[in-house]
Amino acid sequence: MAKITIPDPLKRRHLIEQDLDATQCLAIADAYEAEGRIFEALQFLEKAGAKDRLAANTEAATAAGDAFLLKQIADIQGEDPGAERWSSLAAAAERNGLERYAEMAHRHARSSEE
């Protein structure tokens, strides 16, 4: 199988709008992930219906304290991760010196409790 290359921004937009099968979407997501471009991989994981991969990214974002990644995944899934996950992410962000991420996570945790 030929190696999938990361599309340029315009081609990416067209691919997101096209009807692609799950295999194609996963190959594109893999190419983005191989380059460390997780945010760009997320839409292709969603198109592929790769809930397990999105869940793995949720776990990775929580462990790393990456509030922006968790928020993006939550938006894609249409679900609030909940106060407990946000609090866990805030603690990880604080351990990693990511004060803005911790602040964002604390804010989301408070709003999830309401």
Secondary structure, 3 states (H helix, E strand, C coil): CCCCCCCCHHHHHHHHHCCCCHHHHHHHHHHHHHCCCHHHHHHHHHHHCCHHHHHHHHHHHHHHCCHHHHHHHHHHHCCCCCHHHHHHHHHHHHHCCCHHHHHHHHHHHHHHHC
